[in-house]
């Protein structure tokens, strides 16, 4: 077996399809985000503007967050010392879980090293806690949810994205006396559309199903205190499990599941992804808690974020750019070709100092390649205008169509 040849073939296939991913070498600069330093292949450094980050609110440079992290390092050192079961359970983790439980109005929360880990570990263990469980999963759910459901080795049904008629049909066809779970998201990150929370909760009540929602692209960003779309719409009390992250709006890293106390206890006791993972460092846990608490009392940051997103979408749509607009903060510009998507990304970076990574398969289906813009409160009106002007010029240069989308 020529193993190297097999590797070469796999990598060449990506190049041939135009979807080989290049990681740019950038260095964020504290107190200057969204500005960053790009180290070019030549070794030369250049200032750029980041337009594709998930630090949605710029909290990664918030002084309150940084202060909490510095103090935790000074007091507790660098690492946690182990898994939560073996010396890695600290006051920092317990305080963070209490903060998250309060955010969502739940009895308890369980902190993981990432939201991916939280989804995979929780969804895979639920069928073990509820033998015979059937999971109903939205077709557009995140890869971490798909992996968790797959690793649960239970019966599963995929319902068409946001299609409540299809979901009802699947629920009606399932045996009445088996445990059921409906898994979905509040904000779908690639298109920016919202999950149908009320309708799904109504079906869950009717068919006696549990509900699991991924709010990673909504926590910190929606609701009076940043509790997500479930808080904004006053639905959190109807959801059994809420998954969230500290790595996006909160600007740090880590993930969690918030739920009732007994369920959290069962997950921590049975989920291998929790049991065998080293816990977050005290500094990260302290920074995450500081960020959660700060955003609970600073709704003006969320308001400014939404204003900038609306402004950007309005300017792009005025030029006939194919922008999806479902009313969320995410701004996807549809290109539909992996080669041209990469070309646009490269020219924005090289000619304009604007950093936007191309989004292609398997993150999105083939033929739906896009640039995914993420405006933040710290992007200025001037930066927005510079981006719009650059895209306007490059769109014609790449011979791309201008057509308004309905979404």
C-alpha positions as CSV (number, residue, x, y, z in Angstrom):
1,X,0.0,0.0,0.0
2,X,1.4,3.4,-1.0
3,X,0.1,5.5,1.8
4,X,1.7,8.7,0.6
5,X,0.0,8.3,-2.8
6,X,-3.3,8.0,-1.1
7,X,-2.7,11.2,0.9
8,X,-1.6,13.0,-2.3
9,X,-4.7,11.9,-4.1
10,X,-7.0,13.2,-1.3
11,X,-5.2,16.6,-1.2
12,X,-5.1,16.9,-4.9
13,X,-8.9,16.3,-5.1
14,X,-9.4,19.3,-2.8
15,X,-7.1,21.5,-5.1
16,X,-8.9,20.2,-8.2
17,X,-12.3,21.2,-6.8
18,X,-11.0,24.6,-5.7
19,X,-11.8,24.0,-2.1
20,X,-8.4,23.4,-0.6
21,X,-8.4,25.5,2.6
22,X,-5.5,28.0,3.3
23,X,-5.1,29.2,6.9
24,X,-3.9,32.8,6.9
25,X,-1.3,33.7,9.4
26,X,-2.9,36.6,11.4
27,X,-2.2,38.1,14.8
28,X,-5.0,39.8,16.6
29,X,-4.0,43.0,18.3
30,X,-5.4,43.7,21.8
31,X,-7.7,46.8,21.9
32,X,-7.5,47.1,18.1
33,X,-9.9,44.4,16.9
34,X,-11.2,44.1,14.2
35,X,-7.8,45.2,13.0
36,X,-5.1,42.5,12.9
37,X,-1.7,41.8,11.5
38,X,-1.3,39.5,8.5
39,X,2.0,37.9,8.0
40,X,2.2,37.4,4.2
41,X,3.9,34.4,2.5
42,X,6.9,36.7,1.8
43,X,7.2,37.4,5.6
44,X,6.1,41.0,5.2
45,X,3.5,42.1,7.8
46,X,0.4,44.1,6.9
47,X,-2.5,45.5,8.8
48,X,-5.9,44.0,7.8
49,X,-9.5,44.2,8.9
50,X,-11.1,41.0,10.0
51,X,-14.6,40.4,8.6
52,X,-15.1,36.7,9.2
53,X,-14.5,36.2,12.9
54,X,-17.0,34.8,15.4
55,X,-15.9,37.1,18.2
56,X,-19.2,38.8,17.3
57,X,-19.0,41.6,19.9
58,X,-15.3,42.1,20.3
59,X,-15.4,40.7,23.9
60,X,-12.1,39.0,23.3
61,X,-10.5,42.4,24.1
62,X,-12.9,43.6,26.8
63,X,-10.9,44.9,29.8
64,X,-13.2,43.3,32.3
65,X,-12.7,39.9,30.7
66,X,-8.9,40.4,30.5
67,X,-8.7,41.5,34.1
68,X,-10.6,38.4,35.3
69,X,-8.2,36.1,33.2
70,X,-5.1,37.8,34.5
71,X,-6.3,37.5,38.1
72,X,-7.1,33.8,37.7
73,X,-3.6,33.1,36.3
74,X,-2.0,34.9,39.2
75,X,-4.1,33.1,41.7
76,X,-4.4,29.6,40.2
77,X,-1.7,29.2,37.6
78,X,-2.1,28.1,34.0
79,X,-3.9,24.7,33.8
80,X,-6.8,23.1,35.6
81,X,-4.8,20.1,36.7
82,X,-7.0,17.4,35.2
83,X,-10.5,16.3,34.3
84,X,-13.4,17.5,36.5
85,X,-13.3,14.0,38.2
86,X,-9.6,14.2,38.9
87,X,-8.5,17.5,40.4
88,X,-9.8,19.6,37.6
89,X,-13.0,20.8,39.4
90,X,-12.4,24.3,40.7
91,X,-14.4,27.2,42.0
92,X,-13.9,28.9,38.6
93,X,-15.9,26.1,36.9
94,X,-18.6,26.0,39.5
95,X,-19.0,29.8,39.4
96,X,-19.2,29.7,35.6
97,X,-21.8,27.0,35.6
98,X,-23.9,29.0,38.1
99,X,-23.6,32.1,35.9
100,X,-24.8,30.1,32.8
101,X,-27.7,28.4,34.7
102,X,-28.9,31.9,35.8
103,X,-28.5,33.2,32.2
104,X,-31.0,30.6,30.9
105,X,-33.2,30.3,34.0
106,X,-32.2,26.6,34.5
107,X,-31.4,24.7,37.6
108,X,-27.9,23.7,36.4
109,X,-25.3,23.9,33.7
110,X,-22.4,21.7,32.7
111,X,-19.3,23.3,31.2
112,X,-17.3,21.5,28.4
113,X,-14.1,22.4,26.6
114,X,-16.1,23.4,23.5
115,X,-19.6,23.7,22.3
116,X,-18.7,20.9,19.8
117,X,-17.7,18.7,22.7
118,X,-20.9,19.6,24.6
119,X,-23.1,18.7,21.6
120,X,-21.3,15.5,20.8
121,X,-21.0,14.3,24.4
122,X,-24.6,15.2,25.4
123,X,-26.5,14.0,22.3
124,X,-24.5,10.7,22.3
125,X,-25.3,9.9,25.9
126,X,-29.0,10.7,26.0
127,X,-30.0,7.5,24.2
128,X,-28.1,5.6,26.9
129,X,-30.0,7.5,29.6
130,X,-33.3,6.9,27.8
131,X,-33.2,3.5,26.2
132,X,-35.1,3.2,22.9
133,X,-34.9,7.0,22.3
134,X,-35.7,8.3,18.8
135,X,-34.0,11.6,17.9
136,X,-35.5,14.0,15.3
137,X,-32.9,16.3,13.9
138,X,-33.2,19.3,11.6
139,X,-31.5,18.7,8.3
140,X,-29.3,21.8,8.7
141,X,-28.0,21.0,12.2
142,X,-24.3,21.6,13.0
143,X,-21.8,18.8,12.4
144,X,-21.3,18.4,16.2
145,X,-25.0,17.6,16.6
146,X,-24.9,15.1,13.8
147,X,-21.8,13.4,15.3
148,X,-23.4,13.3,18.7
149,X,-26.6,11.7,17.4
150,X,-24.6,9.2,15.3
151,X,-22.5,8.2,18.3
152,X,-25.7,7.6,20.3
153,X,-26.5,4.6,18.1
154,X,-30.2,5.2,18.3
155,X,-33.0,5.5,15.8
156,X,-33.0,8.9,14.2
157,X,-35.1,10.8,11.7
158,X,-34.0,13.9,9.8
159,X,-36.7,16.4,9.1
160,X,-36.5,19.0,6.3
161,X,-35.1,22.3,7.5
162,X,-37.7,24.2,9.5
163,X,-40.4,22.0,7.9
164,X,-43.0,21.5,10.7
165,X,-45.3,19.4,8.5
166,X,-42.5,16.9,7.9
167,X,-41.6,16.9,11.5
168,X,-45.2,16.2,12.5
169,X,-45.4,13.3,10.0
170,X,-42.3,11.8,11.5
171,X,-43.5,12.2,15.1
172,X,-46.9,10.7,14.2
173,X,-45.3,7.7,12.6
174,X,-43.1,6.9,15.7
175,X,-44.3,4.6,18.5
176,X,-46.1,6.6,21.2
177,X,-44.5,4.9,24.1
178,X,-40.8,5.5,23.3
179,X,-38.6,8.4,24.4
180,X,-38.3,11.2,21.8
181,X,-35.9,14.2,21.4
182,X,-36.1,17.0,18.9
183,X,-32.8,18.6,18.2
184,X,-32.5,21.9,16.4
185,X,-30.8,25.4,16.4
186,X,-31.9,28.9,17.2
187,X,-29.7,30.6,14.5
188,X,-28.3,28.6,11.6
189,X,-24.9,30.1,11.1
190,X,-24.4,29.7,7.4
191,X,-27.6,31.3,6.2
192,X,-28.5,33.3,9.3
193,X,-32.1,32.1,9.5
194,X,-33.9,31.2,12.8
195,X,-35.2,27.9,14.1
196,X,-39.0,27.6,14.7
197,X,-38.8,27.4,18.4
198,X,-42.5,27.9,19.3
199,X,-43.7,25.5,16.7
200,X,-41.2,22.8,17.7
201,X,-42.0,23.3,21.4
202,X,-45.7,22.9,20.6
203,X,-45.0,19.6,18.8
204,X,-42.8,18.4,21.6
205,X,-45.6,19.0,24.0
206,X,-48.1,17.2,21.8
207,X,-45.9,14.2,21.3
208,X,-44.2,14.1,24.7
209,X,-40.7,14.8,23.4
210,X,-37.7,16.4,24.9
211,X,-36.2,19.5,23.2
212,X,-32.5,20.3,22.6
213,X,-31.5,23.6,21.1
214,X,-28.1,24.8,19.9
215,X,-27.8,28.5,20.7
216,X,-24.1,29.0,20.0
217,X,-24.7,31.7,17.4
218,X,-27.2,33.5,19.6
219,X,-26.1,33.5,23.2
220,X,-24.8,36.9,24.2
221,X,-26.4,38.4,21.1
222,X,-30.1,38.1,21.6
223,X,-32.4,38.6,24.6
224,X,-32.5,41.3,27.3
225,X,-29.5,39.6,29.1
226,X,-28.0,37.7,26.2
227,X,-29.7,34.4,26.9
228,X,-30.3,33.9,23.1
229,X,-33.3,33.7,20.9
230,X,-35.1,31.5,23.5
231,X,-34.8,34.4,26.0
232,X,-35.7,37.0,23.4
233,X,-38.9,35.1,22.5
234,X,-39.6,34.0,26.1
235,X,-39.3,30.3,25.2
236,X,-36.3,29.2,27.4
237,X,-38.7,27.6,30.0
238,X,-40.1,25.4,27.3
239,X,-36.7,24.0,26.2
240,X,-35.2,21.0,28.1
241,X,-31.6,21.5,27.1
242,X,-29.8,24.6,25.8
243,X,-26.4,24.3,24.3
244,X,-24.2,27.4,24.1
245,X,-20.6,28.6,23.7
246,X,-18.2,31.0,25.2
247,X,-16.1,31.1,22.0
248,X,-18.3,33.4,19.9
249,X,-20.2,36.4,21.4
250,X,-18.4,36.0,24.7
251,X,-15.0,36.1,23.1
252,X,-13.2,33.3,25.1
253,X,-13.7,29.5,24.5
254,X,-15.6,26.6,25.9
255,X,-19.2,25.4,25.7
256,X,-22.0,24.2,27.9
257,X,-25.4,22.6,28.3
258,X,-28.0,24.2,30.6
259,X,-30.9,22.0,31.9
260,X,-32.4,20.7,35.1
261,X,-30.1,19.6,37.9
262,X,-30.8,15.8,37.7
263,X,-30.2,15.7,34.0
264,X,-27.0,17.7,34.3
265,X,-25.9,15.2,37.0
266,X,-26.7,12.2,34.7
267,X,-24.8,13.7,31.8
268,X,-21.7,14.5,33.8
269,X,-21.8,11.0,35.3
270,X,-22.3,9.0,32.0
271,X,-20.9,11.1,29.1
272,X,-17.3,9.9,28.1
273,X,-16.8,13.3,26.4
274,X,-17.1,15.0,29.7
275,X,-15.6,12.4,32.0
276,X,-12.4,12.0,30.1
277,X,-11.7,15.6,29.0
278,X,-9.3,17.9,30.9
279,X,-11.4,20.8,32.2
280,X,-11.0,24.4,31.0
281,X,-8.1,26.3,32.5
282,X,-9.1,28.6,35.5
283,X,-8.2,31.7,33.4
284,X,-10.6,30.7,30.6
285,X,-13.4,29.8,33.0
286,X,-12.9,33.1,34.8
287,X,-12.8,35.1,31.6
288,X,-16.0,33.4,30.3
289,X,-17.9,34.1,33.5
290,X,-16.8,37.8,33.4
291,X,-18.0,38.0,29.8
292,X,-21.4,36.4,30.5
293,X,-22.0,38.6,33.5
294,X,-20.9,41.8,31.6
295,X,-23.2,41.1,28.7
296,X,-26.1,40.5,31.0
297,X,-26.1,44.2,31.9
298,X,-24.9,45.8,28.6
299,X,-27.7,45.4,26.1
300,X,-26.5,48.5,24.2
301,X,-23.6,46.3,22.7
302,X,-26.2,43.9,21.3
303,X,-28.2,46.8,19.9
304,X,-25.2,48.3,18.2
305,X,-24.3,44.9,16.8
306,X,-27.7,44.6,15.2
307,X,-27.6,48.1,13.8
308,X,-24.2,47.4,12.0
309,X,-25.5,44.2,10.6
310,X,-28.6,45.9,9.2
311,X,-26.5,48.7,7.8
312,X,-24.2,46.3,6.0
313,X,-27.0,44.2,4.5
314,X,-28.8,47.3,3.4
315,X,-25.8,48.7,1.5
316,X,-25.1,45.3,-0.1
317,X,-28.7,44.7,-1.2
318,X,-28.8,48.2,-2.7
319,X,-26.1,47.1,-5.1
320,X,-28.0,43.9,-6.0
321,X,-25.6,41.6,-4.2
322,X,-27.1,38.1,-3.5
323,X,-27.3,38.5,0.3
324,X,-29.5,36.3,2.5
325,X,-31.4,38.4,5.1
326,X,-33.5,36.6,7.7
327,X,-33.1,39.4,10.2
328,X,-30.1,37.9,12.1
329,X,-26.6,39.3,12.5
330,X,-25.1,36.9,9.9
331,X,-24.5,38.3,6.4
332,X,-23.9,35.5,3.8
333,X,-23.1,36.6,0.2
334,X,-23.8,33.7,-2.1
335,X,-21.1,33.0,-4.8
336,X,-22.0,29.5,-5.8
337,X,-18.6,28.5,-7.1
338,X,-15.6,27.4,-5.0
339,X,-12.9,28.7,-7.3
340,X,-14.5,32.2,-7.6
341,X,-15.2,32.2,-3.9
342,X,-11.5,31.6,-3.1
343,X,-10.6,34.2,-5.8
344,X,-12.8,36.8,-4.1
345,X,-11.3,36.0,-0.7
346,X,-7.7,36.3,-2.0
347,X,-8.3,39.6,-3.8
348,X,-10.1,41.1,-0.8
349,X,-7.1,40.2,1.3
350,X,-4.3,41.1,-1.1
351,X,-5.8,44.2,-2.7
352,X,-7.9,45.7,0.1
353,X,-6.6,44.3,3.3
354,X,-10.0,42.7,4.1
355,X,-10.0,39.3,5.6
356,X,-13.0,37.1,4.7
357,X,-12.4,33.3,4.4
358,X,-14.4,31.4,1.7
359,X,-17.0,29.0,3.0
360,X,-17.3,25.8,0.9
361,X,-18.1,22.1,1.1
362,X,-18.5,20.3,3.5
363,X,-19.4,23.4,5.7
364,X,-22.1,24.2,3.1
365,X,-23.5,22.1,0.2
366,X,-21.7,22.2,-3.1
367,X,-23.0,24.9,-5.3
368,X,-23.8,27.2,-2.4
369,X,-20.3,28.5,-1.7
370,X,-20.3,31.9,0.0
371,X,-18.5,34.7,1.8
372,X,-19.9,34.9,5.3
373,X,-19.5,38.4,6.8
374,X,-19.8,39.0,10.5
375,X,-20.1,42.7,11.4
376,X,-19.5,43.6,15.0
377,X,-20.1,46.7,17.2
378,X,-16.4,47.6,16.8
379,X,-16.5,47.7,13.0
380,X,-16.8,51.4,12.1
381,X,-19.1,52.9,9.5
382,X,-15.9,53.6,7.5
383,X,-14.9,50.0,7.6
384,X,-18.3,48.9,6.4
385,X,-18.2,51.3,3.5
386,X,-14.7,50.2,2.5
387,X,-15.9,46.6,2.5
388,X,-19.0,47.4,0.4
389,X,-16.9,49.4,-2.2
390,X,-14.3,46.6,-2.4
391,X,-17.0,43.9,-3.0
392,X,-18.8,46.0,-5.5
393,X,-15.7,46.3,-7.7
394,X,-14.6,42.7,-7.3
395,X,-18.0,41.2,-8.1
396,X,-17.9,42.5,-11.6
397,X,-14.2,41.6,-12.0
398,X,-15.1,38.0,-11.1
399,X,-18.0,38.0,-13.6
400,X,-20.6,37.2,-10.9
401,X,-24.3,37.8,-11.2
402,X,-26.2,40.3,-9.1
403,X,-29.5,39.0,-8.0
404,X,-31.5,39.6,-4.9
405,X,-32.4,36.7,-2.8
406,X,-35.8,36.3,-1.2
407,X,-34.5,35.2,2.2
